[in-house]
């Protein structure tokens, strides 16, 4: 969730409804993308190709 999203499109009730549909009931922060990005940039992902890595808190 960025400040731009929060100021332009997100309402508190909409955000609450979205978080309630996640398995991990927390608001996703920009910093939550650091680990997945570091993984993709690391040697651990060297044989990974054509995959989708979804970071969404387990959105149902």
N, CA, C and O atoms as CSV, one atom per row, in Angstrom:
chain,resi,resn,atom,element,x,y,z
A,1,UNK,N,N,0.843,-1.160,0.000
A,1,UNK,CA,C,0.000,0.000,0.000
A,1,UNK,C,C,0.899,1.236,0.000
A,1,UNK,O,O,1.670,1.447,0.936
A,2,UNK,N,N,0.801,2.028,-1.022
A,2,UNK,CA,C,1.608,3.246,-1.089
A,2,UNK,C,C,0.761,4.444,-0.669
A,2,UNK,O,O,-0.465,4.357,-0.600
A,3,UNK,N,N,1.419,5.548,-0.393
A,3,UNK,CA,C,0.692,6.769,-0.023
A,3,UNK,C,C,-0.189,7.244,-1.171
A,3,UNK,O,O,-1.289,7.748,-0.943
A,4,UNK,N,N,0.289,7.086,-2.411
A,4,UNK,CA,C,-0.515,7.488,-3.575
A,4,UNK,C,C,-1.800,6.656,-3.653
A,4,UNK,O,O,-2.881,7.201,-3.876
A,5,UNK,N,N,-1.683,5.358,-3.474
A,5,UNK,CA,C,-2.882,4.517,-3.482
A,5,UNK,C,C,-3.840,4.968,-2.385
A,5,UNK,O,O,-5.040,5.120,-2.613
A,6,UNK,N,N,-3.293,5.177,-1.201
A,6,UNK,CA,C,-4.115,5.567,-0.061
A,6,UNK,C,C,-4.817,6.910,-0.303
A,6,UNK,O,O,-5.979,7.074,0.069
A,7,UNK,N,N,-4.126,7.860,-0.916
A,7,UNK,CA,C,-4.716,9.191,-1.112
A,7,UNK,C,C,-5.662,9.260,-2.307
A,7,UNK,O,O,-6.563,10.099,-2.325
A,8,UNK,N,N,-5.477,8.395,-3.305
A,8,UNK,CA,C,-6.291,8.492,-4.520
A,8,UNK,C,C,-7.435,7.488,-4.618
A,8,UNK,O,O,-8.508,7.820,-5.121
A,9,UNK,N,N,-7.215,6.265,-4.143
A,9,UNK,CA,C,-8.200,5.227,-4.443
A,9,UNK,C,C,-8.718,4.445,-3.252
A,9,UNK,O,O,-9.831,3.923,-3.304
A,10,UNK,N,N,-7.957,4.349,-2.197
A,10,UNK,CA,C,-8.302,3.440,-1.108
A,10,UNK,C,C,-9.130,4.150,-0.040
A,10,UNK,O,O,-8.785,5.237,0.425
A,11,UNK,N,N,-10.222,3.509,0.329
A,11,UNK,CA,C,-11.002,3.991,1.469
A,11,UNK,C,C,-10.725,3.053,2.639
A,11,UNK,O,O,-10.313,1.910,2.439
A,12,UNK,N,N,-10.949,3.526,3.836
A,12,UNK,CA,C,-10.727,2.676,5.016
A,12,UNK,C,C,-11.625,1.449,4.983
A,12,UNK,O,O,-11.188,0.348,5.318
A,13,UNK,N,N,-12.874,1.631,4.582
A,13,UNK,CA,C,-13.777,0.467,4.543
A,13,UNK,C,C,-13.380,-0.504,3.437
A,13,UNK,O,O,-13.495,-1.717,3.617
A,14,UNK,N,N,-12.915,0.005,2.297
A,14,UNK,CA,C,-12.444,-0.863,1.221
A,14,UNK,C,C,-11.199,-1.633,1.620
A,14,UNK,O,O,-11.071,-2.820,1.317
A,15,UNK,N,N,-10.277,-0.956,2.302
A,15,UNK,CA,C,-9.059,-1.605,2.769
A,15,UNK,C,C,-9.393,-2.680,3.795
A,15,UNK,O,O,-8.845,-3.781,3.738
A,16,UNK,N,N,-10.274,-2.376,4.719
A,16,UNK,CA,C,-10.683,-3.338,5.745
A,16,UNK,C,C,-11.322,-4.569,5.091
A,16,UNK,O,O,-11.047,-5.698,5.496
A,17,UNK,N,N,-12.168,-4.353,4.086
A,17,UNK,CA,C,-12.824,-5.463,3.394
A,17,UNK,C,C,-11.791,-6.318,2.660
A,17,UNK,O,O,-11.902,-7.543,2.640
A,18,UNK,N,N,-10.787,-5.677,2.059
A,18,UNK,CA,C,-9.745,-6.416,1.348
A,18,UNK,C,C,-8.903,-7.253,2.315
A,18,UNK,O,O,-8.651,-8.431,2.063
A,19,UNK,N,N,-8.478,-6.649,3.406
A,19,UNK,CA,C,-7.660,-7.355,4.403
A,19,UNK,C,C,-8.438,-8.520,4.998
A,19,UNK,O,O,-7.853,-9.561,5.299
A,20,UNK,N,N,-9.733,-8.364,5.171
A,20,UNK,CA,C,-10.552,-9.451,5.718
A,20,UNK,C,C,-10.633,-10.648,4.780
A,20,UNK,O,O,-11.012,-11.736,5.214
A,21,UNK,N,N,-10.285,-10.477,3.499
A,21,UNK,CA,C,-10.286,-11.581,2.537
A,21,UNK,C,C,-8.905,-12.230,2.413
A,21,UNK,O,O,-8.723,-13.159,1.626
A,22,UNK,N,N,-7.935,-11.741,3.187
A,22,UNK,CA,C,-6.592,-12.310,3.165
A,22,UNK,C,C,-6.448,-13.348,4.268
A,22,UNK,O,O,-7.062,-13.223,5.327
A,23,UNK,N,N,-5.638,-14.370,4.020
A,23,UNK,CA,C,-5.329,-15.354,5.054
A,23,UNK,C,C,-4.496,-14.685,6.149
A,23,UNK,O,O,-4.749,-14.885,7.337
A,24,UNK,N,N,-3.504,-13.891,5.744
A,24,UNK,CA,C,-2.689,-13.114,6.686
A,24,UNK,C,C,-3.360,-11.753,6.840
A,24,UNK,O,O,-3.249,-10.904,5.955
A,25,UNK,N,N,-4.034,-11.545,7.922
A,25,UNK,CA,C,-4.890,-10.369,8.113
A,25,UNK,C,C,-4.108,-9.119,8.492
A,25,UNK,O,O,-4.326,-8.535,9.553
A,26,UNK,N,N,-3.200,-8.719,7.618
A,26,UNK,CA,C,-2.445,-7.489,7.812
A,26,UNK,C,C,-2.405,-6.730,6.505
A,26,UNK,O,O,-2.440,-7.326,5.429
A,27,UNK,N,N,-2.331,-5.419,6.599
A,27,UNK,CA,C,-2.180,-4.587,5.419
A,27,UNK,C,C,-0.794,-4.828,4.815
A,27,UNK,O,O,0.211,-4.783,5.524
A,28,UNK,N,N,-0.744,-5.078,3.526
A,28,UNK,CA,C,0.529,-5.299,2.847
A,28,UNK,C,C,1.233,-3.960,2.683
A,28,UNK,O,O,0.640,-2.979,2.233
A,29,UNK,N,N,2.508,-3.938,3.055
A,29,UNK,CA,C,3.321,-2.723,2.983
A,29,UNK,C,C,4.340,-2.845,1.849
A,29,UNK,O,O,4.686,-3.960,1.460
A,30,UNK,N,N,4.828,-1.718,1.309
A,30,UNK,CA,C,5.855,-1.796,0.258
A,30,UNK,C,C,7.059,-2.637,0.680
A,30,UNK,O,O,7.629,-3.344,-0.152
A,31,UNK,N,N,7.455,-2.577,1.937
A,31,UNK,CA,C,8.591,-3.358,2.423
A,31,UNK,C,C,8.377,-4.858,2.352
A,31,UNK,O,O,9.340,-5.623,2.393
A,32,UNK,N,N,7.114,-5.294,2.245
A,32,UNK,CA,C,6.822,-6.721,2.136
A,32,UNK,C,C,7.291,-7.301,0.799
A,32,UNK,O,O,7.321,-8.521,0.634
A,33,UNK,N,N,7.652,-6.454,-0.140
A,33,UNK,CA,C,8.145,-6.905,-1.436
A,33,UNK,C,C,9.661,-7.111,-1.437
A,33,UNK,O,O,10.203,-7.677,-2.386
A,34,UNK,N,N,10.348,-6.661,-0.391
A,34,UNK,CA,C,11.812,-6.740,-0.351
A,34,UNK,C,C,12.293,-8.188,-0.401
A,34,UNK,O,O,13.135,-8.525,-1.233
A,35,UNK,N,N,11.782,-9.034,0.460
A,35,UNK,CA,C,12.211,-10.436,0.508
A,35,UNK,C,C,12.005,-11.159,-0.816
A,35,UNK,O,O,12.939,-11.781,-1.323
A,36,UNK,N,N,10.790,-11.090,-1.396
A,36,UNK,CA,C,10.589,-11.751,-2.684
A,36,UNK,C,C,11.505,-11.209,-3.781
A,36,UNK,O,O,11.998,-11.981,-4.602
A,37,UNK,N,N,11.740,-9.904,-3.809
A,37,UNK,CA,C,12.626,-9.323,-4.826
A,37,UNK,C,C,14.062,-9.779,-4.627
A,37,UNK,O,O,14.760,-10.087,-5.593
A,38,UNK,N,N,14.506,-9.823,-3.369
A,38,UNK,CA,C,15.860,-10.300,-3.101
A,38,UNK,C,C,16.010,-11.765,-3.486
A,38,UNK,O,O,17.047,-12.168,-4.013
A,39,UNK,N,N,14.984,-12.561,-3.226
A,39,UNK,CA,C,15.008,-13.962,-3.634
A,39,UNK,C,C,15.156,-14.078,-5.151
A,39,UNK,O,O,15.994,-14.834,-5.640
A,40,UNK,N,N,14.337,-13.323,-5.897
A,40,UNK,CA,C,14.390,-13.411,-7.354
A,40,UNK,C,C,15.728,-12.940,-7.910
A,40,UNK,O,O,16.166,-13.407,-8.962
A,41,UNK,N,N,16.373,-12.022,-7.211
A,41,UNK,CA,C,17.669,-11.507,-7.656
A,41,UNK,C,C,18.833,-12.368,-7.178
A,41,UNK,O,O,19.980,-12.115,-7.547
A,42,UNK,N,N,18.557,-13.370,-6.374
A,42,UNK,CA,C,19.626,-14.177,-5.784
A,42,UNK,C,C,19.895,-15.448,-6.595
A,42,UNK,O,O,19.127,-15.817,-7.484
A,43,UNK,N,N,20.999,-16.097,-6.263
A,43,UNK,CA,C,21.333,-17.370,-6.894
A,43,UNK,C,C,20.313,-18.458,-6.557
A,43,UNK,O,O,20.202,-19.442,-7.288
A,44,UNK,N,N,19.574,-18.296,-5.471
A,44,UNK,CA,C,18.571,-19.285,-5.092
A,44,UNK,C,C,17.480,-19.418,-6.155
A,44,UNK,O,O,16.822,-20.455,-6.243
A,45,UNK,N,N,17.289,-18.384,-6.952
A,45,UNK,CA,C,16.254,-18.411,-7.990
A,45,UNK,C,C,16.846,-18.621,-9.382
A,45,UNK,O,O,16.164,-18.374,-10.377
A,46,UNK,N,N,18.092,-19.069,-9.474
A,46,UNK,CA,C,18.788,-19.129,-10.762
A,46,UNK,C,C,18.121,-20.049,-11.782
A,46,UNK,O,O,18.235,-19.801,-12.983
A,47,UNK,N,N,17.448,-21.073,-11.355
A,47,UNK,CA,C,16.797,-21.986,-12.298
A,47,UNK,C,C,15.292,-21.733,-12.421
A,47,UNK,O,O,14.576,-22.515,-13.047
A,48,UNK,N,N,14.834,-20.674,-11.841
A,48,UNK,CA,C,13.421,-20.309,-11.909
A,48,UNK,C,C,13.156,-19.595,-13.229
A,48,UNK,O,O,13.857,-18.644,-13.576
A,49,UNK,N,N,12.158,-20.047,-13.956
A,49,UNK,CA,C,11.809,-19.352,-15.198
A,49,UNK,C,C,10.303,-19.432,-15.422
A,49,UNK,O,O,9.657,-20.430,-15.106
A,50,UNK,N,N,9.774,-18.362,-15.971
A,50,UNK,CA,C,8.365,-18.293,-16.375
A,50,UNK,C,C,7.405,-18.668,-15.247
A,50,UNK,O,O,6.458,-19.424,-15.460
A,51,UNK,N,N,7.647,-18.144,-14.063
A,51,UNK,CA,C,6.780,-18.399,-12.922
A,51,UNK,C,C,6.180,-17.085,-12.439
A,51,UNK,O,O,6.734,-16.013,-12.681
A,52,UNK,N,N,5.078,-17.175,-11.774
A,52,UNK,CA,C,4.456,-16.010,-11.163
A,52,UNK,C,C,4.591,-16.149,-9.656
A,52,UNK,O,O,4.150,-17.138,-9.071
A,53,UNK,N,N,5.193,-15.170,-9.045
A,53,UNK,CA,C,5.353,-15.150,-7.592
A,53,UNK,C,C,4.328,-14.156,-7.053
A,53,UNK,O,O,4.473,-12.947,-7.235
A,54,UNK,N,N,3.313,-14.657,-6.404
A,54,UNK,CA,C,2.215,-13.815,-5.925
A,54,UNK,C,C,2.442,-13.479,-4.451
A,54,UNK,O,O,2.531,-14.364,-3.600
A,55,UNK,N,N,2.531,-12.203,-4.180
A,55,UNK,CA,C,2.703,-11.723,-2.797
A,55,UNK,C,C,1.446,-10.913,-2.475
A,55,UNK,O,O,1.370,-9.716,-2.755
A,56,UNK,N,N,0.472,-11.587,-1.887
A,56,UNK,CA,C,-0.816,-10.929,-1.657
A,56,UNK,C,C,-1.427,-11.227,-0.291
A,56,UNK,O,O,-2.610,-10.963,-0.075
A,57,UNK,N,N,-0.645,-11.769,0.621
A,57,UNK,CA,C,-1.160,-12.071,1.957
A,57,UNK,C,C,-2.143,-13.228,1.964
A,57,UNK,O,O,-2.874,-13.413,2.936
A,58,UNK,N,N,-2.169,-14.008,0.892
A,58,UNK,CA,C,-3.099,-15.140,0.833
A,58,UNK,C,C,-4.510,-14.703,0.502
A,58,UNK,O,O,-5.471,-15.213,1.078
A,59,UNK,N,N,-4.643,-13.765,-0.421
A,59,UNK,CA,C,-5.965,-13.230,-0.789
A,59,UNK,C,C,-6.862,-14.324,-1.356
A,59,UNK,O,O,-6.480,-15.030,-2.290
A,60,UNK,N,N,-8.027,-14.456,-0.797
A,60,UNK,CA,C,-8.980,-15.484,-1.238
A,60,UNK,C,C,-10.059,-14.876,-2.104
A,60,UNK,O,O,-10.951,-15.586,-2.569
